[in-house]
Amino acid sequence: MGEPEAGSEFGNGAAAAGPMADTQYILPNDIGVSSLDCREAFRLLSPTERLYAHHLSRAAWYGGLAVLLQTSPEAPYIYALLSRLFRAQDPDQLRQHALAEGLTEEEYQEKLEQVILGSEAAQQHPEEVRGLWQTCGELMYSLEPRLRHLGLGKEGITTYFSGNCTMEDAKLAQDFLDSQNLSAYNTRLFKEVDGEGKPHYEVRLASVLGSEPSLDSEMTSKLKSYEFRGSPFQVTRGDYAPILQKVVEQLEKAKVYAANSHQGQMLAQYIESFTQGSIEAHKRGSRFWIQDKGPIVESYIGFIESYRDPFGSRGEFEGFVAVVNKAMSAKFERLVASAEQLLKELPWPPAFEKDKFLTPDFTSLDVLTFAGSGIPAGINIPNYDDLRQTEGFKNVSLGNVLAVAYATQREKLTFLEEDDKDLYILWKGPSFDVQVGLHELLGHGSGKLFVQDEKGAFNFDQETVINPETGEQIQSWYRSGETWDSKFSTIASSYEECRAESVGLYLCLHPEVLEIFGFEGADAEDVIYVNWLNMVRAGLLALEFYTPEASNWRQAHMQARFVILRVLLEAGEGLVTITPTTGSDGRPDARVRLDRSKIRSVGKPALERFLRRLQVLKSTGDVAGGRALYEGYAAVTDAPPECFLTLRDTVLLRKESRKLIVQPNTRLEDSDVQLLEYEASAAGLIRSFSERFPEDGPELEEILTQLATADARFWKGPSEAPSGQA
């Protein structure tokens, strides 16, 4: 499970959005750009390790294109348009061309349509470029309420589901998938309504192969028509087929350079998974991945995180390749060695903890490649709960990503007291190392799920397991086919991130943890204070990612941090206060205060009670209780004393746009792999993408637009559907 430094949301150009547009949806032209530095880590790789890393990186970048098809109808066309634009002219050439055509510097930054239609690409292929612009231009800048957010039906936009799907359709489809022991991770759902008004559902699996017969009985037996609760369902496959074909080709090449049999078997199962559409094969690959302890080149790839599915169970494609950082990894190894003892400090009974702690790898890595919608600071995977409970997991902290996150300018630090700012800047990086370590290893790595399998057997003793909240025997658990994601659906990701964040805050108070990271005495106390202060401030900043019109949250981690802020405010006794103020510019501002003398006496007991409730409800699969607890804390109102909706306006007024990150490329020259680095600028970011697919860029543009066009009929909204697709 990825752990970003902050949530990500993309806005539109100020000029196109208009003067009355909500600043929440506008990114400035001078947005910060940082480079991901992995030069030293790459230099230390052997030639074979470089080849392995190169082909895995190619697989990740190809697979990452599927994210465009998972996000919005216009995303593939935007990519194809920009790819064509910058293949014809690099950023400097395009700028000079536009200026020569009579645009001023300001107009070049604002008038995208004029720049595109006057470009070299448009002169070479006028019909194609104009057609792409007409397809995506208006949608790219639209601030129509439904098109501003990810969501189902009238609540937002998503291409995990056809535009006429509602939350009720998503729930029905999940029940169907559970009944057939099919995972939702690599699926999309399409609904069509016949002339009599009856809905027909297609569950489409991501795979290279289509629905033609193959030798793979595991999946082909699933590819058929079903009747479920009176509705026809058809399971097909072949989603993203040409993209996944390229992923598979690169994984085959990487397999040649695998360092051991675990890596070879892992890649063989990934290839099987992407070819056949089998999540079970991906699970088998993940088992080999867990067994591949301490590799120099670490990677993971597939349909992984479900944060951006409005229902919460479909995985976004993600692939990363990274190189071990030995110095920081040594600290994490010490944390792993202490994990069994530290788990006993968590505030739930032993019966609610895993029967045996499966010692994981925990390494600090420098990222070479991270393909997906964003780059996290730490990861705990695999997300398959059955594997995590019985096989284990791995944790990684992404050191060069954290280095980008640490870079904080004092003048841009919002909502803190002046006398907190220098301390915050000094200790934010070290405290975040501690938080990420605890969050991933002992947050996501802790806790037992009570399960009854398909034969009726339980993984717990019904007679002796007592719910500490009620003092009675537990009354609920997970049935065969049910998972955490499928059962808790829309709140699952955020709830779990909240649990992991809370574990990090709770255990950072433990002296042994701080000693592992090299902190004692006054330094240790400063690390604790800044870690808690950072969480409280993050809870306030999270309001940017709440949408009042739809009463929903758009980012799982940010919702989690707001919930923790609410818990700590509820603790009272002056532990946390948020005070509206007026800034030196005369505009609304606010100050967050954390009384460090009350962290242990007030904060810890409040967090202890909350954490216990989170874990008990998760372990027992108590969805009703879990929703009541979590959604209660996540509610955003303007009730005093905090008046969060008013504070949200202040947060939006003072927000700093999240930095863009430029990643390197690798290039194979004869049998030698070269690292291609780029400057930390918008031009450098563009060049990195333009040079990512030097051999088949035009082919990929065509693949993406063809796949998007083939499904275009499904993206009409609930009130826009053509005849027969209401």
Buried (B, 14 or more C-beta within 10 A) or exposed (E): BBBBBBBBBEBBBBBBBEEEBEBBBBBEEEEBBBBBBBEEBBEEBEEEBBBBBBBBBBBBBBBBBBBBBBBBBBBBBBBBBBBBBBBBBBBEEBBEBBEEEEBEEEBBBBBBEBBBBBBBBBEEBEEBBBBBBEBBBBBBBBBEEBBBBBBBBEBBBBBBBBBBBBBEBBBBBBBBBBEEEBBBBBBBBBBBBEEEEEBBBBBBBBBBBEBEEBEBEEBBEBBEEBEBEEBBBBBBBBBBBBBBBBBBBBBBBBBEBBBEEBBBBBBBBBBBBBBBBBBBBBBBBBBBBBBBEEBBBBBBBBBBBBBBBBBBBBBBBBBBBBBBBEEBBEBBBBBBEBBEEBBEBBBBBEBBBBEEBBEBBBBBBBBBBBBBBBBBBBBBBBBBBBBBBEBBBBBBBBBBBBBBBBEBEEEEBBBBBEEBBEBBBEBBBBBBBBBBBBBBBBBBBBBBBBBBEEEEEEBBEEEEBBBBBEEEEBEBBBBEBBBBBBBBBBBBBBBBBBBBBBBBBBBBBBEEBBEBBEBEEEBBBBBBBBBBBBBBBBBBBBBBBBBBEBEBBBBBBBBBBBBBBBBBBEBEEEBBBBEEEEEEEEEBBBBBBBBBEBBEEBBBEBBBBBBBBBBBBBBBBBBEBBBEBBBEBBBBEEEEEBBBBBBBBBBBBBBBEBBBBBBBBBEBEEEEBEBEBBEBBBBBBBBBBBBBBEEEBEEBBBBBBEBBEEBEBBBBBBEEBEEEBB
